[in-house]
Amino acid sequence: MVEWADGGAAKPTVVVGLSSRNRVSAQQARERKKAYMTELEVKAKDLELRNAELEQKVSTLQNENNTLRQILKNTTAHAGKKSSGGKGGDGGKKHHHFGKG
């Protein structure tokens, strides 16, 4: 026989007990979800910060790479001019011819 919580006018005690446990379980689930969402928000902010740091590092390295390429280009061009130097293609060496000429 089912026992009524308030003497017969409301729900049976079995149903009242289930309803109470269900409310507690639902509240715990909401709290777990809230904690999970907070954790995800913190991780998202950390990842956004890390991404910004990495983007800055990429930019710095690209600038350094461009600078080094320009230095290499200038050095190579300068070395090429120095070796030909406009001195008859002999590198500036003077040739002495002895004897009849």
Residue pairs with C-beta under 8 A, 6 or more apart in sequence:
2 12
2 13
2 14
3 12
3 13
3 14
4 10
4 11
4 12
4 13
5 11
5 12
5 13
5 16
10 16
11 19
83 91
85 91
85 92
